[in-house]
Amino acid sequence: MKILHTSDWHLGRSFHGTGTLDAQRIFVDNLEKTVREEGVDVVLVAGDVYDRALPAVDVVALFDEALDRLTVAGAQVVISSGNHDSATRLGFGGRILARGGVHLRTRIEDIAVPVIIPLDGHAELAIYGVPYLEPRVVAESLQAEAPTHTAVTAAALERIREDLAPRSAVRRTVSIVLAHTFAAGGAGSDSERDLAIGGLGAVPLSLFDGFDYSALGHLHGRQKLSETVRYSGSPLAYSFSEATQAKGAWLLDVTPDGIGGIQAVEWPAPRDLAVLSGRLEDLLVRDDLAWAEGAYCQITLTDPERPARAMERLRTRFPDTLVLAFAPEGGEQADTRTYSQRLAEARDDAEICCGFLEHVRGRKASSEEQALVRSTVDAALSLAHER
C-alpha cells in the first residue's frame, strides 16, 4: 500500500500581495498525477488545508475539486485541521464524506478514532489524526497536566496509544499519526505563523516514539526529524526564505511489517523565486541574472545611497519584483540619527524639509532638489508674511 504525506496546502494564500490560486491549481494537477502514476492508496493532509478560517468561495471550490479528483483517482484522503483552519467549518459533513473516502479529523472526540485500512488477512493500517491543539482551549478536555503544547500533545497521543494497544494485541497494526505541531529540531521559515512565543510551542520529538510513522504539518520545509517523524512541507513556497527548498511530499510504502520505504516526491514550482543583492546599475546589466527576469524577485540594493526610482527601474528588467530592501555598502558608517535629532540640528526650515527627504529616502537631496525646496519654503514664508 502507498501513502502520500502532504500538509500545509494553504489554499487561498497570497504571496506578497500576489494571488496564488492559479499556482495552487497546478499543485492539484501535480498531486493527482502523482496519485495516478504511483498508485497512491491514501493521501494524508496534516493540517492547514486553507490559509484562513473563512476561505473565499473560489478557494473552497478548488478544495472540493481536489477531493473529487483524488477519490476518482482511487485514493482515500485523511485530513486533520491546522492552526490556520477553522476546525468546525473544515469538519462539516465529515460523516457523510467518510462514506466517499474522505476522512476528516478536526475534533478532540475523534483523536482516538482511527481510519482502518486492511493490509492483508492478518494486518491492518490505523491512521490517527490529531488536529491543531490550542493549549488553553483544549487542556481541560484532554485532561492535560498543564495548558502547554507539550502537555496537550502528550495527552492526545496517550489517547491514541490506549486505542492502539488492544488492536495490536489482536493483530499486527501499522500505526500512522497526523499532527499539526512544531516538533523540536524542525527548521522553520518566514511564512509560518508562530504557535507560541520564544520557542515554547516546540514539543519533544520523543512524544512520537512507538508509532510506525508520524506525518507532521506546520513547518513549510520538507524535512526528516527521524526515520519515522517527518514534515512534508508546503507544496508551494509561501515566502522568499523558501526559495531554495524543493517542494513536494513523502511517499510511503506500507507493508504488514511496517513502513517498507520512504521516498521524496518533488513537484516543479510554477514560478521561480529569486533573491538578489547588489548595486542597482549592476543588477540591470548582469548576464547571469537573465533567469530571474521571469521570477518573483526579492531584491536588496547595496548602493551607498538609495537610488532614485529604484523600484521603477528594477521592474524594467525584473517586472515581478515584489520586495525591495536597502542595505548600503559600508552601512556601519551610515547616518543613524533619528528624525528628531535631524530636526534639532537643522538651521532653518529648508534644512528641515531636506532632512525629512533624506530620512525617508535613505539618500541626500540633490543640489537641484535642495534649491527647489529652498525656493518653495521661501515662497511659502513670503506669502505667510504678506497675510
GILIN-V873113 format. One record per run of one state. SS is the DSSP state (H for helix, E for strand, C for the rest). FROM is the first residue (numbers start at 0). LEN is the number of residues. If there is no record, write none. Layout:
[[SS FROM LEN] [SS FROM LEN]]
This chain:
[[C 0 1] [E 1 5] [C 6 4] [E 10 1] [C 11 2] [E 13 2] [C 15 2] [E 17 2] [C 19 1] [H 20 18] [C 38 3] [E 41 5] [C 46 3] [E 49 1] [C 50 6] [H 56 16] [C 72 3] [E 75 5] [C 80 6] [H 86 4] [C 90 3] [H 93 6] [C 99 2] [E 101 4] [C 105 2] [H 107 3] [C 110 4] [E 114 6] [C 120 2] [E 122 8] [C 130 4] [H 134 8] [C 142 6] [H 148 22] [C 170 1] [E 171 9] [C 180 1] [E 181 2] [C 183 13] [H 196 3] [C 199 2] [E 201 2] [C 203 1] [H 204 4] [C 208 4] [E 212 5] [C 217 5] [E 222 2] [C 224 4] [E 228 3] [C 231 8] [H 239 3] [C 242 5] [E 247 8] [C 255 2] [E 257 9] [C 266 6] [E 272 6] [C 278 1] [H 279 4] [C 283 3] [H 286 8] [C 294 1] [E 295 6] [C 301 8] [H 309 8] [C 317 3] [E 320 6] [C 326 4] [H 330 3] [C 333 5] [H 338 7] [C 345 3] [H 348 13] [C 361 5] [H 366 20] [C 386 1]]
